[in-house]
Amino acid sequence: MNSDSKDRRHTSAETRTLIRQAIASGADRYIRGCESRVDDFVRRHYSFRGALRVHAHAMGWDVVRVPINILWSVVHFALAVLSLVAGLVRLRGLQAWLKRAPPGLVTDTDRQISWLVVTELLQLPYQYGNRTSHKDALMEEILRDPAFSELLQTNADTFHGPSHDPGFRVKLNNKLAEYGATRTGSADLVSNVTLLITSKAMLGQAAFGALSAGTVVSAAVAHSVAVSNFWLGSAIGAYYYAVVPATTSVPLLVAVTTLVAVAMALISTFIGIVSDPLQARFGLHHRRLRRLLNAIRDDLQGTHDSTFELREKYLGRLCDIVDVLTTLARTP
């Protein structure tokens, strides 16, 4: 009796070891296969035509969600800074709580990108709306192990592939959300750079964001109105207000700044049509996707906690900081 129990424990331990080895070797082959698809994936979906197809999904509520995400990204950046400070002073509980803050609303464009990444690059089972993909390239690689395939024939009902594991799916969804937040941050950064160039070219002053742009534009509007309504005529008014700056009313400043912010949000919604091909040209999309694959490899192997945090999403916040400082510097 004791001998049978020991044999069963020995067999069970061998089975667990075989499963771990099959998953580890299968996951390694699987990730290498995904890496081989990165170049083609970027070429297909981040070229100009590919970006047009992807951003066609932004025609709808995304024009509302993207502005909200841009506003929330400022708060999220502040929470990230607080999380860093909490870590430095060893407040681990507070740091973990701050890190759980969501990156923003999921847009239809994000959902489409997630669908493409999971079904074409990762080739894992996925459901999005009425669309369902059952392809499981990870399980196919695991089943290439002959010993494991033989074992599975007698234990088919007791084994479920890693791609169906709830813990793995939660980690994958978190990584996809981080990837989507980075795309939003990149779009925000590009729209800020566009504003910087156009404001310098058209108004003669560089604007780093909606606040400074609203200040510059409202000052230009107030100057134009004051010159045209000067009691001695617009010609003399132009000379007068070249020396004495026209006063900008608060309602005008708020209205113009709001209009600039709305225009920038609309530009950010569709700027990826231009920025995605540029980022693909400089290899930025390739680098992000390979970092995503490395983090997924860590999840599958379970050797250590995976980290997937793309700090590019915070670059737009640097523009916000410069925007505020520039506006304060220009305030008389």
C-alpha positions as CSV (number, residue, x, y, z in Angstrom):
1,M,0.0,0.0,0.0
2,N,2.8,2.4,1.0
3,S,4.7,1.4,-2.1
4,D,1.8,2.1,-4.4
5,S,1.3,5.5,-2.7
6,K,5.0,6.3,-3.3
7,D,4.8,5.3,-6.9
8,R,1.8,7.5,-7.5
9,R,3.5,10.5,-5.9
10,H,6.6,9.8,-8.0
11,T,4.5,9.5,-11.1
12,S,2.6,12.7,-10.2
13,A,5.9,14.6,-9.6
14,E,7.3,13.3,-13.0
15,T,4.1,14.4,-14.7
16,R,4.3,18.0,-13.2
17,T,7.9,18.2,-14.3
18,L,7.1,17.0,-17.8
19,I,4.3,19.6,-18.0
20,R,6.5,22.4,-16.8
21,Q,9.3,21.5,-19.3
22,A,6.8,21.2,-22.2
23,I,5.3,24.6,-21.3
24,A,8.7,26.3,-20.9
25,S,10.1,24.9,-24.2
26,G,6.9,25.5,-26.0
27,A,6.6,29.1,-24.7
28,D,10.2,29.8,-25.9
29,R,9.4,28.5,-29.4
30,Y,6.1,30.4,-29.3
31,I,7.8,33.8,-28.4
32,R,10.4,33.3,-31.1
33,G,7.6,32.7,-33.6
34,C,5.9,35.9,-32.5
35,E,9.1,37.9,-32.8
36,S,9.5,36.7,-36.4
37,R,6.0,38.2,-37.1
38,V,6.8,41.7,-35.7
39,D,8.2,43.2,-38.9
40,D,5.3,42.1,-41.0
41,F,2.8,43.1,-38.4
42,V,4.2,46.7,-38.2
43,R,4.4,46.9,-42.0
44,R,0.8,45.8,-42.4
45,H,-0.9,47.9,-39.7
46,Y,1.4,50.9,-39.0
47,S,2.0,51.9,-42.6
48,F,-0.1,54.8,-43.9
49,R,-2.8,52.6,-45.4
50,G,-2.8,50.4,-42.3
51,A,-3.1,53.4,-40.0
52,L,-6.0,54.6,-42.1
53,R,-7.8,51.3,-41.6
54,V,-7.1,51.3,-37.9
55,H,-8.2,54.9,-37.3
56,A,-11.4,54.3,-39.2
57,H,-12.6,52.9,-35.8
58,A,-12.1,56.3,-34.2
59,M,-15.1,57.7,-36.1
60,G,-17.5,57.7,-33.2
61,W,-17.2,58.0,-29.4
62,D,-13.4,58.0,-29.6
63,V,-13.6,61.8,-30.3
64,V,-15.0,62.1,-26.8
65,R,-12.9,59.3,-25.1
66,V,-9.5,60.6,-26.4
67,P,-9.9,64.1,-24.9
68,I,-11.0,62.5,-21.6
69,N,-7.9,60.2,-21.7
70,I,-5.6,63.2,-22.4
71,L,-7.0,65.0,-19.4
72,W,-6.8,61.9,-17.2
73,S,-3.2,61.3,-18.4
74,V,-2.2,64.4,-16.4
75,V,-3.8,63.0,-13.3
76,H,-2.2,59.6,-14.0
77,F,1.2,61.2,-14.4
78,A,0.8,62.9,-11.0
79,L,-0.2,59.5,-9.5
80,A,2.9,57.9,-11.0
81,V,5.1,60.6,-9.4
82,L,3.4,60.0,-6.1
83,S,3.9,56.3,-6.5
84,L,7.6,56.8,-7.1
85,V,7.8,59.0,-3.9
86,A,5.9,56.4,-1.9
87,G,8.4,53.7,-3.0
88,L,11.3,55.9,-2.0
89,V,9.9,56.3,1.5
90,R,9.0,52.6,1.7
91,L,5.2,53.0,1.7
92,R,4.7,49.8,-0.3
93,G,1.0,49.6,0.3
94,L,0.3,53.1,-0.9
95,Q,2.7,52.6,-3.9
96,A,0.8,49.4,-4.9
97,W,-2.6,51.2,-4.6
98,L,-1.4,54.2,-6.7
99,K,-0.1,51.8,-9.4
100,R,-3.6,50.3,-9.7
101,A,-4.9,53.5,-11.2
102,P,-6.4,52.8,-14.7
103,P,-4.5,54.4,-17.6
104,G,-7.8,55.7,-19.1
105,L,-10.9,54.8,-21.1
106,V,-10.6,52.1,-23.7
107,T,-11.2,53.5,-27.1
108,D,-12.5,51.7,-30.2
109,T,-9.1,52.2,-31.8
110,D,-7.5,50.6,-28.7
111,R,-9.8,47.6,-29.0
112,Q,-9.0,47.2,-32.7
113,I,-5.3,47.4,-32.0
114,S,-5.7,44.8,-29.2
115,W,-7.6,42.5,-31.5
116,L,-4.9,42.7,-34.1
117,V,-2.0,42.2,-31.6
118,V,-3.7,39.2,-29.9
119,T,-5.0,37.5,-33.0
120,E,-2.3,38.2,-35.6
121,L,0.9,38.8,-33.6
122,L,0.3,36.6,-30.6
123,Q,-2.2,34.3,-32.3
124,L,-4.1,33.6,-29.1
125,P,-7.8,33.0,-28.5
126,Y,-9.6,36.3,-28.3
127,Q,-13.1,37.8,-28.4
128,Y,-13.9,41.3,-29.4
129,G,-17.6,42.2,-29.9
130,N,-19.1,39.7,-32.4
131,R,-15.6,38.6,-33.5
132,T,-14.0,35.5,-32.1
133,S,-10.6,33.9,-32.9
134,H,-9.8,30.4,-31.7
135,K,-6.3,30.2,-33.0
136,D,-3.9,29.1,-30.2
137,A,-0.3,29.2,-31.4
138,L,1.0,28.8,-27.9
139,M,-0.8,25.5,-27.3
140,E,0.3,24.3,-30.7
141,E,3.9,24.8,-29.8
142,I,3.5,23.1,-26.4
143,L,1.9,20.1,-28.2
144,R,4.9,19.7,-30.4
145,D,6.5,17.9,-27.4
146,P,6.0,14.2,-28.2
147,A,6.0,13.1,-24.6
148,F,3.6,15.7,-23.5
149,S,1.2,14.9,-26.4
150,E,1.2,11.3,-25.4
151,L,0.5,12.3,-21.8
152,L,-2.3,14.6,-22.9
153,Q,-4.1,11.8,-24.7
154,T,-4.8,10.2,-21.3
155,N,-5.4,13.4,-19.4
156,A,-7.1,15.7,-21.9
157,D,-9.8,16.8,-19.5
158,T,-7.4,17.8,-16.7
159,F,-5.1,20.2,-18.6
160,H,-5.9,23.6,-19.9
161,G,-3.4,25.6,-21.9
162,P,-1.7,28.7,-20.4
163,S,-3.5,30.9,-22.9
164,H,-6.8,30.0,-21.1
165,D,-5.4,30.6,-17.6
166,P,-7.3,33.5,-15.9
167,G,-4.2,34.9,-14.3
168,F,-2.3,35.0,-17.6
169,R,-5.3,36.7,-19.3
170,V,-5.5,39.4,-16.6
171,K,-1.7,40.1,-17.0
172,L,-2.1,40.1,-20.8
173,N,-5.1,42.6,-20.7
174,N,-3.1,44.9,-18.4
175,K,-0.2,44.9,-20.8
176,L,-2.6,45.7,-23.7
177,A,-4.0,48.6,-21.7
178,E,-0.5,49.9,-21.1
179,Y,0.3,49.6,-24.8
180,G,-2.9,51.5,-25.6
181,A,-2.1,54.2,-23.1
182,T,1.4,54.7,-24.7
183,R,-0.3,55.1,-28.1
184,T,-2.5,57.8,-26.6
185,G,0.5,59.5,-25.0
186,S,2.4,59.4,-28.3
187,A,-0.5,61.0,-30.2
188,D,-0.7,63.7,-27.5
189,L,3.0,64.4,-27.9
190,V,2.8,64.6,-31.7
191,S,-0.2,67.0,-31.4
192,N,1.8,69.2,-29.0
193,V,4.8,69.3,-31.3
194,T,2.5,70.2,-34.2
195,L,1.0,73.0,-32.1
196,L,4.6,74.2,-31.2
197,I,5.6,74.4,-34.9
198,T,2.4,76.1,-36.2
199,S,2.2,78.6,-33.3
200,K,5.8,79.7,-33.9
201,A,5.2,80.0,-37.7
202,M,1.8,81.7,-37.5
203,L,1.9,83.7,-34.3
204,G,5.6,84.2,-33.8
205,Q,5.5,82.6,-30.3
206,A,6.0,79.0,-29.4
207,A,3.1,77.3,-27.6
208,F,3.8,74.0,-25.8
209,G,0.1,73.2,-25.0
210,A,-3.4,74.4,-25.0
211,L,-2.8,76.8,-22.1
212,S,0.0,78.8,-23.6
213,A,-1.6,78.6,-27.1
214,G,-4.9,79.9,-25.6
215,T,-3.0,82.8,-24.0
216,V,-1.2,83.7,-27.2
217,V,-4.3,83.4,-29.5
218,S,-6.6,85.3,-27.1
219,A,-4.0,88.1,-26.8
220,A,-3.8,88.3,-30.6
221,V,-7.6,88.4,-30.8
222,A,-7.8,91.1,-28.1
223,H,-5.2,93.2,-29.9
224,S,-7.0,92.9,-33.2
225,V,-10.3,93.9,-31.7
226,A,-8.8,96.8,-29.8
227,V,-7.0,98.1,-32.9
228,S,-10.1,98.0,-35.1
229,N,-12.2,99.7,-32.4
230,F,-9.7,102.5,-31.5
231,W,-11.4,105.8,-31.3
232,L,-8.9,107.6,-33.6
233,G,-9.0,104.8,-36.2
234,S,-7.3,101.5,-36.7
235,A,-4.1,103.0,-38.2
236,I,-3.3,105.1,-35.2
237,G,-4.7,102.2,-33.0
238,A,-2.0,99.9,-34.4
239,Y,0.7,102.3,-33.3
240,Y,-0.9,102.9,-29.9
241,Y,-1.4,99.2,-29.0
242,A,2.1,98.4,-30.2
243,V,3.3,100.4,-27.2
244,V,0.4,99.7,-24.8
245,P,-0.7,96.0,-24.8
246,A,-4.4,95.4,-25.2
247,T,-6.1,93.8,-22.1
248,T,-7.3,90.2,-22.6
249,S,-10.6,89.5,-20.8
250,V,-11.0,86.4,-18.8
251,P,-14.1,85.1,-20.7
252,L,-12.1,85.5,-24.0
253,L,-9.1,83.7,-22.6
254,V,-11.3,80.8,-21.3
255,A,-13.2,80.5,-24.6
256,V,-10.1,80.5,-26.8
257,T,-8.2,78.1,-24.5
258,T,-11.2,75.7,-24.6
259,L,-11.4,75.9,-28.4
260,V,-7.7,75.2,-28.7
261,A,-7.9,72.2,-26.3
262,V,-10.9,70.8,-28.2
263,A,-9.0,71.2,-31.5
264,M,-5.9,69.5,-30.1
265,A,-8.0,66.6,-28.8
266,L,-9.6,66.1,-32.3
267,I,-6.1,66.2,-33.8
268,S,-4.8,63.7,-31.3
269,T,-7.7,61.3,-32.2
270,F,-6.5,61.0,-35.8
271,I,-2.9,62.1,-35.6
272,G,-1.8,58.4,-35.6
273,I,-2.6,58.3,-39.3
274,V,0.6,60.4,-39.7
275,S,2.6,59.5,-36.6
276,D,2.2,55.7,-36.8
277,P,4.1,55.4,-40.2
278,L,6.8,57.8,-38.8
279,Q,7.2,55.7,-35.6
280,A,7.3,52.5,-37.7
281,R,10.0,54.1,-39.9
282,F,12.2,54.8,-36.9
283,G,11.6,51.4,-35.3
284,L,9.6,52.6,-32.3
285,H,6.7,50.2,-32.9
286,H,9.1,47.3,-33.3
287,R,10.7,48.1,-30.0
288,R,7.4,48.4,-28.1
289,L,6.1,45.1,-29.5
290,R,9.3,43.3,-28.7
291,R,9.2,44.6,-25.1
292,L,5.6,43.3,-24.9
293,L,6.8,39.9,-26.1
294,N,9.6,39.8,-23.6
295,A,7.1,40.6,-20.8
296,I,4.8,37.8,-22.0
297,R,7.7,35.4,-22.1
298,D,8.4,36.2,-18.4
299,D,4.7,35.6,-17.5
300,L,4.8,32.2,-19.3
301,Q,8.0,31.0,-17.8
302,G,7.1,32.3,-14.3
303,T,10.8,32.9,-13.4
304,H,10.1,36.4,-12.1
305,D,7.5,39.1,-12.1
306,S,7.2,40.7,-15.5
307,T,7.2,44.4,-16.0
308,F,5.8,46.2,-19.0
309,E,5.8,50.0,-18.5
310,L,6.4,52.2,-21.5
311,R,7.5,55.6,-20.2
312,E,6.9,57.2,-23.6
313,K,3.4,57.9,-22.5
314,Y,4.8,60.5,-20.0
315,L,6.6,62.6,-22.7
316,G,3.4,64.5,-23.4
317,R,3.2,65.5,-19.7
318,L,6.6,67.1,-20.0
319,C,5.1,69.4,-22.6
320,D,2.3,70.2,-20.1
321,I,4.8,71.2,-17.5
322,V,6.7,73.4,-20.0
323,D,3.3,74.8,-21.1
324,V,2.4,75.9,-17.5
325,L,5.8,77.3,-16.9
326,T,5.8,79.2,-20.2
327,T,2.4,80.7,-19.5
328,L,3.4,81.8,-16.0
329,A,6.6,83.4,-17.4
330,R,4.5,85.4,-19.9
331,T,2.0,86.6,-17.4
332,P,2.7,90.2,-16.5
